[in-house]
Amino acid sequence: MTGKIHIGIGGWTFEPWRGVFYPDGLVHRRELEFASRKLTSIEINGTYYSTFKPASWAKWRAETPDGFVFAVKASRFCTNRKELSGAGESITRFIGQGMSELGDRLGPINWQFMATKKFDPADFEGFLKLLPREIDGVPLRHALEVRSPTFKTAQFYDLARRYNAAIVFVDDDGFPVIDEATADFTYARLMRTEEKVATGYPAADLDGWAKRAKAWAKRGETYVYFISGAKVRAPAAAQALIERV
């Protein structure tokens, strides 16, 4: 069986997108409504810095169509710490802020770690044990975005596999490239968009990512986000990839 491929961008509020992605004159409050009908997923980035009330999550669900899925970037207070296994209270606060209001719109949670965070097997497993599998009856799936080369080891891959946690594939020179099947879904962040290229990535590169996304989908649902790089081109890159898959 082949899993569904979800493709999108990070966030939906970015001024340079107005007149490029968003039509001139579109009111700000309708940006999510518009974006969710041009893309199939969005990674919510604001949750890395702030918490939101349940009403906000419910509003986001109401503004998006059936089949659309959000990924959620985890709070920095959970991951930017010396001892990850001590993050229990922060994780409970983050998970419990109201994201269950998304219901079937809720996709994976991306737990992003700083480049200075090195792989400590015991501490990292302690962290994974803290990650809940559901909230208010809504299933939770977890992705791990690591940025230290110390994580390029079979011991980490086996640990992630034991807890059905995906290791985020990142297309960027500054981070370790890990493409390991450790969960029943795949999570990728593509970070090389170029402003001089209308579709962010050249056509040949997009063809290659489409082929790779289809290969990932053979092992389960796949989430691909165009993040960073020339952010102004991210929506065009996502739309171009959607056309190819």
FENURLIN-V482890 format. One record per backbone hydrogen bond with DSSP energy under -0.5 kcal/mol. NH is the residue of the N-H (numbers start at 1). CO is the residue of the C=O. If there is no record, write none. Layout:
BEGIN
((NH;CO) (NH;CO))
END
This chain:
BEGIN
((3;217) (6;4) (6;222) (8;224) (9;41) (10;226) (11;9) (11;43) (14;12) (17;14) (18;15) (19;22) (20;17) (21;17) (22;17) (26;23) (30;27) (31;28) (34;30) (35;31) (36;32) (37;34) (38;34) (38;35) (39;35) (40;7) (41;7) (42;69) (43;9) (44;42) (44;71) (45;43) (48;45) (49;46) (50;46) (56;53) (57;53) (58;54) (59;55) (60;56) (61;57) (62;58) (63;59) (64;61) (68;65) (69;40) (70;105) (71;42) (72;108) (73;44) (74;72) (74;110) (76;48) (78;75) (79;75) (80;76) (81;79) (84;82) (86;83) (87;84) (91;87) (92;88) (93;89) (94;90) (95;91) (96;92) (97;94) (98;95) (101;98) (102;99) (103;100) (105;102) (106;103) (107;70) (107;105) (109;141) (110;72) (111;109) (111;143) (112;110) (113;145) (117;114) (118;116) (120;118) (124;120) (125;121) (126;122) (127;123) (128;124) (129;125) (130;126) (130;127) (131;127) (131;128) (132;130) (135;138) (138;135) (139;137) (140;133) (143;109) (144;166) (145;111) (145;143) (146;144) (151;148) (152;149) (153;151) (156;153) (157;153) (158;154) (159;155) (160;156) (161;157) (162;158) (163;159) (164;161) (165;160) (166;142) (168;144) (168;166) (169;187) (170;168) (171;189) (172;170) (175;172) (178;176) (182;180) (186;221) (188;223) (189;169) (190;225) (191;171) (191;189) (194;200) (197;194) (198;196) (200;197) (201;199) (206;202) (207;203) (208;204) (209;205) (210;206) (211;207) (212;208) (213;209) (214;210) (215;211) (216;212) (217;213) (218;214) (218;215) (219;216) (220;217) (221;184) (222;4) (223;186) (224;6) (225;188) (226;8) (227;190) (227;225) (230;193) (231;229) (233;230) (234;231) (237;233) (238;234) (239;235) (240;236) (241;237) (242;238) (243;239) (244;240) (244;241) (245;241) (245;242))
END
